[in-house]
Amino acid sequence: MKACVGPEPDVESRGGRARRHRARGPRLHPFGLRTRLVLAFLLVAAVGCGTTAALTYRAARSAILEQTQNTAVSALRDQVEPLVISLPVNAHSLRDTVLAIAGQGKPRPWRVYAEYGTVRVSSTDRPTSSVITPELRARAQARPATPHGSFQRVVKNGTPYLTMAVPAVFRTHASEGTGQPTGLVFYAVMELDEEEANIEAMVTAARDGALPALAVALIPALVASRGVLRPVRELRHAARSMGRGRLDTRIHAKGSDELADLARTFNESAAELERSVAELRDAEARARRFASDVSHELRTPLAGMLAVTEVLDEDAGGLDSDTARAVRLISAETGKLAVLVEDLMEISRFDARAAELHTDEVDAADCVRKTLQHRHWTDPEQVVPYLEEGIRARLDPRRFDVVVANLVGNALRHGAAPVTVRLHAEGDELVTEVADRGPGIHPDVLPHVFDRFYKADQARTRSAGSGLGLAITLENVRLHGGTVRAANHPAGGAVFTVRMPL
């Protein structure tokens, strides 16, 4: 089909959808910018609290354990160094020594063990301890002449222990600072359950203190997010206001940060847009006035030309063939010009919001029949009406006549006969459907079917119509509060559907 016809989505629904969308207001975002800012702030606070707690725990744990083990090792060494050892060692006297050392345990009592060759003596009922590891024994025996001692922390059955080893030596006057090995090693075992309890208490205190810290951190997080989001909210409101047509909307920009720069950029863009839209509106208004003025001025001379061409048309039969063709061409083109002028004036009224409805309760089927009869579309091979009788609708008869005439005329010019006109009621709507048997509408044409002066074939510079018929149809349907759509019928041909409230 070569005509500028085709389906447009519900031509009134786009504005209605936009209004409904604006009426819904801003959408709620569960994970919006405010939530992300607060979460990021709390995450930083949590990481800071966790890092501080971990470092504090590590330092405090090392300090507590080092203090305990240094105190214990020094106390054991102070007990062992002044001992006078008689060799060979007597087990009975050695047990008295071990008990005496055990009684002087610091910071808490020890269990003391002594090993000399195969002799094993302890301050308990067991001669040896399973807590003392072979590693500690090896270190104690590797340097027996330097009684500085060795220690090791051991965990057995969930209980932490501090194990210490100090070898007993004797000194001679000849080697005052060295020592001679005696082969006797004293071991002491002390539980570290109190230190571990203190450390666990510190961990609990750090954990319990982190939660209030995060709660306190929530307050500056909310304050900071509010300060960041305030310009964003203002920008959102300003953008929505501009979307509603208030192009003089501006944002109060203060400060020198990125958000202030964004606000200034928005204001500059809004000012430029306001200037551009004002210029476009002025140009559009001038164009409308020009079209209206030109159309109005052309009506008077065209009326005279039409009267003359009608007379010439009647006398064309008595003229020679070339003159007769010229006369008929002038008559036809003058008629087209008259139609174009009338269409331009009509579309100018719509643009100026001057078009008015003069509704009356009419018989819809009778209106359609009158339209077809006045245009002489009564040949059943050309136009086939299927009209539901008895439908009473409140319409502007003149404008409804224009709607039906434009759709049927467009189908006859650019489609193929027969053209069917169906009229029926659906609920509270009057449905008028005009279909032809042509090749249908090309998909590229569909978005532009109701555009003014749009031509599906760009190479075609002349048209039997004004190019405004469907645009006028659209405006008349909108004026009634209805919708008009165009589509391709599955069996072929174009289908225009008009829906108006009854």
C-alpha positions in Angstrom: 0.0 0.0 0.0 1.4 3.4 -1.0 -0.7 5.5 1.2 0.6 7.0 4.5 -1.5 4.7 6.5 -0.6 2.3 9.2 -1.1 1.4 12.8 0.0 3.6 15.6 -0.3 2.4 19.2 -3.2 3.8 21.0 -2.7 7.4 20.1 -4.1 8.7 23.3 -2.7 6.1 25.6 0.9 7.5 25.4 0.0 10.7 27.2 -2.3 8.8 29.6 0.5 6.4 30.5 2.9 9.3 31.0 0.4 11.0 33.3 -0.2 7.9 35.3 3.6 7.3 35.6 4.1 10.8 37.0 1.2 10.3 39.4 2.8 7.3 40.9 5.6 9.4 42.2 9.2 8.2 42.9 9.8 4.5 43.2 11.1 3.1 46.4 14.5 1.5 46.1 15.3 -1.0 48.9 19.0 -0.9 48.0 19.1 2.7 46.9 21.9 5.2 47.3 21.0 6.0 50.9 21.1 2.3 51.9 24.4 1.8 50.1 26.0 4.8 51.7 24.9 3.8 55.2 26.0 0.2 54.6 29.4 1.4 53.3 29.8 3.6 56.3 28.9 0.8 58.7 31.2 -1.6 56.8 34.1 0.8 57.2 33.3 1.2 60.9 33.0 -2.6 61.3 36.3 -3.1 59.6 37.9 -0.4 61.8 36.5 -1.9 64.9 37.5 -5.4 63.9 41.0 -4.4 63.0 41.5 -2.4 66.2 40.1 -5.3 68.3 42.3 -7.8 66.6 45.4 -5.8 67.0 44.5 -5.0 70.7 43.8 -8.6 71.3 47.1 -9.7 69.8 49.1 -7.1 71.7 47.3 -7.8 75.0 47.5 -11.6 74.7 51.3 -11.3 74.0 51.7 -9.0 76.9 49.7 -11.2 79.4 51.5 -14.4 78.3 54.9 -12.9 78.2 54.5 -11.3 81.6 53.3 -14.6 83.1 56.1 -16.7 81.5 58.8 -14.2 82.3 57.7 -14.1 85.9 57.5 -17.9 86.1 60.9 -18.6 84.4 62.7 -16.0 86.5 61.2 -17.4 89.7 62.2 -21.0 88.7 65.7 -19.9 87.8 66.1 -17.9 91.1 65.1 -21.1 92.9 67.5 -23.4 91.0 70.6 -21.2 90.8 71.5 -21.1 94.5 71.1 -24.8 95.0 74.1 -26.7 96.3 74.0 -30.0 94.5 75.8 -33.0 96.0 76.8 -35.6 93.5 75.7 -38.3 93.1 72.2 -37.1 93.6 70.2 -38.6 96.4 66.5 -39.2 95.5 65.2 -38.5 99.0 67.0 -35.2 99.4 66.2 -34.3 95.8 62.5 -34.8 96.6 62.8 -32.3 99.5 64.4 -29.8 97.1 61.6 -30.3 94.5 58.9 -29.8 97.2 60.6 -26.6 98.4 60.8 -25.3 94.8 57.2 -26.1 94.2 56.2 -24.2 97.3 57.8 -21.0 95.9 55.9 -21.0 92.5 55.2 -17.7 91.0 52.8 -16.3 89.9 50.9 -19.4 90.9 52.0 -22.8 92.3 53.9 -25.2 90.1 54.2 -28.8 89.7 58.0 -29.4 89.8 59.9 -32.4 88.3 63.5 -33.3 88.5 65.4 -35.7 86.2 68.9 -37.0 86.8 69.9 -39.9 84.6 67.4 -42.5 85.5 66.2 -40.8 88.6 62.8 -39.2 88.4 61.4 -37.1 91.3 58.4 -34.8 91.4 56.3 -32.8 93.8 53.3 -34.9 92.8 52.4 -38.5 93.0 53.7 -39.0 89.5 57.5 -39.0 88.8 57.1 -37.5 85.3 54.6 -35.3 83.4 53.2 -36.0 79.9 53.0 -32.3 79.4 56.8 -32.0 79.2 57.7 -32.5 75.6 60.8 -34.2 74.1 61.5 -30.9 72.4 61.8 -29.1 75.8 64.0 -31.8 77.1 66.3 -31.6 74.1 66.6 -27.8 74.5 67.3 -28.1 78.3 70.0 -30.7 77.7 71.6 -28.9 74.7 73.0 -26.1 76.9 73.3 -27.5 80.4 76.0 -25.1 81.5 73.9 -21.9 81.0 71.1 -22.0 83.5 68.9 -19.3 81.8 66.2 -21.8 81.3 63.8 -22.7 78.4 60.0 -22.6 78.2 57.2 -23.9 76.0 53.5 -23.3 75.9 51.5 -26.6 75.5 47.8 -27.3 75.1 46.7 -30.7 76.2 43.1 -31.9 76.4 42.0 -28.3 75.9 44.0 -27.0 78.9 46.9 -24.6 78.2 50.2 -25.1 80.2 53.5 -23.3 80.6 56.3 -25.8 80.8 59.8 -24.6 81.9 63.2 -26.3 82.2 66.3 -25.0 84.1 69.4 -27.1 84.4 71.3 -27.2 87.7 75.0 -26.3 87.4 77.9 -25.7 89.8 80.6 -23.1 89.5 84.3 -23.2 90.6 86.5 -20.3 91.6 88.5 -20.8 88.4 85.5 -20.4 86.1 83.3 -18.0 88.0 81.1 -17.0 85.1 80.7 -20.3 83.4 79.2 -23.4 84.9 79.8 -27.0 85.1 77.0 -29.4 84.1 75.6 -31.6 86.8 73.2 -33.6 84.6 70.3 -32.5 86.8 67.4 -30.6 85.2 64.4 -29.1 87.0 61.1 -28.9 85.2 58.1 -26.9 86.3 54.5 -27.1 84.9 52.0 -24.3 85.5 48.4 -24.0 84.1 47.5 -20.9 82.1 43.8 -21.2 82.5 43.5 -17.9 84.3 45.5 -16.1 81.6 43.3 -17.7 78.9 40.2 -16.7 80.8 41.4 -13.1 80.9 42.1 -13.2 77.2 38.6 -14.6 76.5 37.2 -11.8 78.7 39.0 -9.3 76.5 37.6 -10.8 73.3 34.1 -10.8 74.8 34.5 -7.2 75.8 35.8 -6.2 72.4 32.9 -8.0 70.7 30.3 -6.5 73.0 31.9 -3.1 72.6 31.8 -3.3 68.8 28.0 -3.5 68.6 27.4 -0.2 70.4 30.2 1.3 68.4 28.4 0.3 65.2 25.1 1.7 66.6 26.8 5.0 67.3 28.4 4.9 63.9 24.9 4.7 62.4 24.2 8.3 63.4 27.0 10.0 61.5 26.3 7.5 58.6 22.7 8.8 58.4 23.8 12.4 58.7 26.5 11.9 56.0 24.0 10.2 53.7 21.5 12.9 54.2 24.0 15.5 53.3 25.0 13.6 50.1 21.5 12.8 49.1 20.0 16.2 49.6 21.4 17.6 46.3 20.4 14.3 44.6 16.8 14.7 45.8 16.8 18.3 44.6 18.1 17.2 41.3 15.4 14.5 41.0 12.6 17.0 41.9 14.0 19.5 39.4 14.2 16.9 36.6 10.6 15.8 37.4 9.5 19.5 37.4 11.1 20.1 34.0 9.5 16.9 32.7 6.1 18.5 33.6 6.9 21.5 31.5 8.3 23.9 34.1 11.5 24.8 32.2 12.4 27.7 34.6 13.2 25.2 37.3 16.6 25.7 38.9 18.7 24.1 41.7 20.3 26.1 44.5 23.9 25.3 44.0 26.2 25.9 47.0 29.7 24.7 47.8 32.5 23.6 45.6 32.2 19.8 45.5 31.2 17.5 42.7 27.5 17.7 43.6 27.6 21.5 43.5 29.3 21.3 40.0 26.5 18.9 38.9 23.8 21.3 40.1 25.5 24.2 38.2 25.7 22.1 35.1 22.0 21.2 35.5 21.1 24.9 35.8 23.1 25.8 32.7 21.6 22.9 30.7 18.1 23.9 31.9 18.6 27.5 30.9 19.9 26.5 27.5 16.9 24.1 27.1 14.5 26.8 28.1 15.9 29.2 25.5 15.8 26.5 22.8 12.2 25.5 23.6 11.2 29.2 23.7 12.7 29.6 20.2 11.0 26.5 18.9 7.6 27.5 20.4 7.9 31.0 18.8 8.9 29.4 15.5 6.0 26.9 15.7 3.5 29.7 16.6 4.7 31.8 13.7 4.3 28.8 11.4 0.8 28.1 12.7 -0.2 31.8 12.2 1.3 31.7 8.7 -0.5 28.6 7.7 -3.8 30.0 9.2 -3.4 33.4 7.6 -2.4 32.0 4.2 -5.3 29.5 4.3 -7.7 32.2 5.3 -6.4 34.6 2.6 -6.6 31.9 -0.1 -10.3 31.0 0.6 -11.7 34.1 -1.2 -9.8 33.8 -4.4 -10.2 30.0 -4.4 -14.0 30.4 -4.2 -13.9 32.6 -7.3 -11.6 30.2 -9.1 -13.8 27.2 -8.2 -16.8 29.0 -9.7 -15.0 29.8 -12.9 -13.6 26.3 -13.2 -17.0 24.8 -12.8 -18.3 27.0 -15.7 -15.3 26.1 -17.8 -15.8 22.4 -16.9 -19.4 22.6 -18.2 -18.2 24.2 -21.5 -15.2 22.0 -22.0 -17.1 19.7 -24.3 -17.3 22.5 -26.9 -13.6 23.2 -26.9 -10.8 21.5 -28.9 -9.2 18.5 -27.2 -6.0 20.2 -26.0 -7.9 23.2 -24.5 -10.5 20.8 -22.9 -7.7 18.8 -21.2 -6.1 22.0 -19.9 -9.5 23.2 -18.6 -10.2 19.9 -16.8 -6.6 19.8 -15.3 -7.1 23.4 -14.0 -10.5 22.4 -12.6 -9.1 19.3 -10.8 -6.0 21.0 -9.4 -8.1 23.9 -8.2 -10.3 21.4 -6.4 -7.3 19.8 -4.7 -6.0 23.2 -3.7 -9.4 24.0 -2.1 -9.3 20.7 -0.2 -5.7 21.4 1.0 -6.7 24.9 2.2 -9.7 23.6 4.1 -7.5 20.9 5.7 -4.9 23.4 6.6 -7.4 25.7 8.3 -8.9 22.7 10.2 -5.5 21.5 11.4 -4.7 25.1 12.4 -7.7 25.2 14.6 -6.5 22.1 16.4 -3.1 23.5 16.9 -4.5 26.7 18.3 -6.8 24.7 20.6 -9.7 26.4 19.0 -11.5 23.3 17.9 -14.8 22.7 19.8 -17.2 19.8 20.0 -20.9 20.3 19.3 -22.3 17.0 20.4 -25.7 15.6 20.0 -27.3 12.2 20.7 -27.5 10.6 17.2 -28.1 7.3 15.6 -24.5 6.1 14.8 -25.5 3.8 11.9 -27.5 6.6 10.3 -24.5 8.9 10.5 -22.3 6.4 8.7 -24.9 5.8 6.0 -25.3 9.6 5.4 -21.5 9.9 5.1 -21.3 7.1 2.5 -24.3 8.6 0.6 -23.0 12.1 0.5 -19.7 10.9 -1.0 -21.6 8.6 -3.4 -19.9 5.5 -1.9 -23.0 3.3 -2.4 -21.6 0.8 -4.9 -21.5 -2.6 -3.0 -18.5 -3.6 -5.1 -16.6 -0.6 -3.6 -17.9 -0.1 -0.1 -19.7 -2.7 2.1 -21.3 -1.5 5.3 -22.0 -3.7 8.3 -23.8 -1.4 10.7 -25.4 -2.4 14.0 -28.7 -0.7 14.3 -30.1 1.1 17.2 -26.8 2.4 18.7 -27.3 5.9 20.2 -24.1 7.8 20.8 -23.3 11.4 21.8 -21.1 12.7 19.0 -20.3 15.7 17.0 -22.0 14.7 13.7 -19.8 16.9 11.5 -16.6 15.7 13.0 -17.7 12.0 13.1 -18.5 12.4 9.4 -15.0 13.7 8.8 -13.5 10.7 10.6 -15.5 8.1 8.6 -15.0 9.9 5.3 -11.2 10.2 5.7 -10.8 6.6 6.6 -13.0 5.2 3.8 -11.5 7.6 1.3 -8.0 6.7 2.3 -8.9 3.0 2.0 -10.3 3.5 -1.5 -7.3 5.6 -2.7 -4.5 3.4 -1.3 -6.1 0.0 -0.7 -8.3 -2.2 -2.8 -12.0 -2.7 -3.0 -14.2 -3.8 -1.5 -13.8 -1.6 1.6 -15.8 -2.8 4.6 -17.2 -0.4 7.2 -18.2 -2.1 10.5 -20.0 -0.3 13.3 -20.9 -2.0 16.7 -20.9 -1.3 20.4 -18.5 -2.9 22.9 -19.4 -2.1 26.4 -19.5 1.7 26.8 -17.6 2.3 23.5 -18.7 2.8 19.9 -16.3 0.9 17.6 -15.9 1.9 14.0 -13.7 -0.4 11.8 -12.6 0.4 8.2 -10.8 -2.4 6.4 -9.6 -2.7 2.8 -8.3 -5.6 0.6 -5.0 -4.0 -0.4 -1.4 -5.2 0.2 -1.4 -3.9 3.8 0.9 -1.4 5.5 4.7 -1.7 5.4 6.2 -2.0 8.9 8.4 1.0 8.4 5.3 3.1 7.7 3.4 2.1 10.8 5.0 4.6 13.3 4.3 7.5 11.0 0.7 6.8 9.8 -0.7 9.9 11.5 2.1 12.2 10.8 1.3 15.3 8.8 2.3 15.2 5.1 4.1 11.9 5.6 4.5 9.9 2.4 5.2 6.2 2.4 6.8 6.5 -1.1 9.4 9.3 -0.9 9.7 9.3 -4.7 6.0 10.2 -5.0 5.7 14.0 -4.9 2.1 14.2 -5.8 -0.9 12.7 -4.0 -4.6 12.6 -4.6 -5.1 13.8 -1.0 -3.7 16.7 1.1 -1.6 14.5 3.4 -3.5 15.8 6.4 -6.5 13.5 6.3 -5.3 11.0 8.9 -3.8 13.7 11.1 -7.2 15.5 11.1 -8.9 12.1 11.8 -6.6 11.6 14.8 -7.4 15.1 16.2 -11.1 14.6 15.8 -11.0 11.3 17.6 -9.0 12.7 20.4 -11.4 15.6 20.7 -14.1 13.0 21.4 -11.9 11.3 24.1 -11.4 8.3 21.9 -8.6 6.4 20.3 -7.7 5.3 16.8 -5.4 2.5 15.8 -4.2 1.0 12.5 -3.0 -2.5 11.8 -2.6 -5.1 9.1 -5.3 -7.8 8.8 -4.0 -11.4 8.9 -5.8 -12.1 5.6 -4.3 -8.9 4.0 -5.2 -5.3 3.9 -5.1 -2.4 6.4 -7.6 -2.1 9.3 -8.3 1.2 11.1 -10.2 0.9 14.4 -11.8 3.9 16.1 -13.1 3.7 19.6 -15.2 6.5 21.1 -17.2 6.7 24.3 -21.0 6.3 23.8 
